[in-house]
Amino acid sequence: MNTLLFIEDDDGIRLALRLALEDEGYTVHEAVDGGTGLAAFAEHDVDLVLLDLRLPDMSGFDVCRSIRAESITPIIMITAQTDTHDMVAGLEAGADDYVTKPVVPKELAARIRALLRRVHLHEATSSTSSTRFGDLELRREQGIVLKGGDELSLTKTEYRLLCEFADHAGAVLSRDQLLERVWGYEYLGDSRLVDAHVRRLRLKIEDHPDDPKLIVTARGIGYRLMT
């Protein structure tokens, strides 16, 4: 049984989604604001965080960054239907996925299942191989990435994304392929999710993120990991 933390200030939304998620078999801890949410995250062993970006005491972006500073626990953010800026900013703050309001409980449950399934799949996969790309080393048996010998702090989604590129080094991967392989078959979304995560990954692995040499853009198609 997986444990979720739901940080949301709207009592009605929080109650409705908690009941729906409990019906799906999850244990759900609740928090009504960012400060309470961070305290609950520190107190409980949480498998995934649901985070509303509009909180009364602090920005949801700041909550996301605080969690990311100490944990790679998956985060799904909840944002307004039309607020593209919030969606992109939330992903770049470290969220793994997003849903828009009004939230459809079955869609949210499918997103959670897909994200947790991919996390568990990669944790269960063992390999003794080590792959190098320039000064970057991917050690799958340890689940870590080194740059110049120093371990990088990647989220689970960033790590899965890099593994997918490494598995198809030199080949162009479309955004649709990456959505399917990294976020799961049940994922229903758009290419901005991929673009935001590629930007975050470049910030960590590239010497010059604005002029990438490892993960390059195949204009109009997707991305390629250079060998």
N, C-alpha and C positions, 0 to 999 in steps of 0.2 A: 504494500500500500504506500503510495507516494504522498508526501506532505507538501501543501502549497501555502504560501503567504499571500494574502490579498490585501493590498494597501489602496483603500478607496474611501473617500469622505462621504459619498452619497449613501445614506442608510438603505434606501430602497434597492439600488443596484447591488450593493454589497450583499444584502440578504438574499435576493433572488438568485444571484450567481453562486453564492455559497451553497444554497440548498441544491441547485442543479449540479454543482461539482461534487457534493457529498453523495448525490444519487449515482454519480459515475464511479464512486468508490474512493474518492480522495479525502484526506484529512485536511481541513482548511483552517488556518489561523487568520484572524482579521486584525486590521489596523485602520484607524480613522484618519491618520495624518502621517506625515513623513517621519517625524521624531519617534512616534509610537511604532511605526513600521521598522525603523532601523533597530530599535530596542528588541522587537519581536524577532527580527532576523538573527540578532546576536544570541537570543535565548533558545530558539528552536532549531532543530536540524531540518532545514528546508530543502526540498528538491527543486522547487521552481517558484519564482515570484511573479505575481500579477500586479502591475503598478500603474495606477492612474497618474497622468502627468500633471493634472490640475489639483493640487492639494492646498489646504488652507494655511499651513504653517511654513512650508518650504517647497521649493520647486521639485517636481518629480524627477527632473533631470539631475538635480543634486543628489537625490536619493539613489538614483541609478549609479551615479559616479561613486558614491560612498560605498555601495555594495560591490561595485567592480574593483575598487581599490583593495579589497580583501578577499574577494571570492569570484569564482567563475560560474556560480550557480545561474542557470538559465533565467532570463527575465523576459516576460511578455508585457509590453506596455499597452495601455488603453488610451486612445486619443480620439479627438473629435473627427467626425466623418470628413470634413472639408479642410482640416488643418494640416496641409502637406508639410509646412515648416516644422511643426511639432513632431510629425512622424520621422522626418529625416534627422532632426536634432536628437530625438530620443534614441534612434539607432546608433548615431555617432557617439552618444553618451555611453553606449555599451549594451543596449537592449538587443535581444536575439530575434525578436519577432514583434508584431503588433496586431491589435484588433481595433476596429473603429466602433464608436457608439452610434446607434444602439447595439449593444453586444448581443449576438445570437448565441445562447448557451451551447447548442450542439456544435456550432462552428468553433467556439472557444475550446470546448472539450477535445475536438479533433486536432486543433493546433497544439494543445498540451500533450496529447498522446504522441503526435508526430515528433515533437521536440524531445520528449523524454525517451522515446524509442530510439532515436538517433544517438542520444547521449549514451544510453545503455549499450547500444550496439558497438560503439567505438570503445567504450570501456571494457567490453568483453573480448574485443579483438586483440589478439596478441601477435607480435611479429618481432623477429630479432633483427630486422633490417634497419639500417641507418642510411638516409638519403641526404646528399649534399647538393646545394645549388649556390655556387659562389661561397660566401662566408656563412651561408645558412645551412644548418644541419637539423634534419627531422629525425628524431629518435622515437619511433612508434612504440617500441617495447616499454618505454618509460612515459610515453604520451607527452613529450616535451619538444620544444624547438629552441635551438641555440643560434645566436648570431654572434660571430666572432668569439665563440666560446662561452658567451653569457646567455643564460636562460631568459627567454622572452615570456612576458605575462600575456598569454592569449586566452580569450574566452573559449568555451567549448565549441561555439559556432565558428569562431575564427580558426580554431585548430582543425575542425572538420573541413572547412573551406580550403585550407592550405593542403590538407591530405588529398582532397579531390583534385586540386591542381597537380599535386605531385604524382598522383596515379595516372595522369594524362599529360605529363610534361611535354611541351612542344605543340600540343594540340589546342585548337580553339574550342573553348567550352561556351556554349550559349547561356544566356541568363536563364532561360527556361530549363536547360539541363541542370544548372546549378541549383535552381529552386527545387527541382525534383529530388536531386541526389543529396543535398545538404539539409534542406528543411523538411523533407519527407513527402511521400506520394500524396498525402491528403492536403498538402498545403495549397491554399488558394490566395494568391497575392499578385504583386506586380514587381517589375524589375528594379524598382528603387530600393527594395530590401537588399538585393545583391550588390548594387552599386555602393550603398552605404557601408556594407561590410567589407567590400574590397578596399574602399578608402581607409577604413580603420586598420585593415591588415597591412596596407602599404605603409601607413605611419609607423608600424612596428618593425617591418622587415626590410624596407627600402632605405638606402643611404640618403636618397633625395626623393621623398614621396611625390613631389610635384613633377618629377622627371623619372618615372619608374623604369627600372631595368629588369626586374624579376617578373612581376605580373604586369603585362602590358595589355593595352586595350586593342581589341580587334574591332575597329569602328563599325558600328551598326550590327554587330554580331554578339560579341561577348568579350572574353578575356583569355589570355594564354600565359602559362608559366614558361619563361625562357630557360633553356638548358645550356 
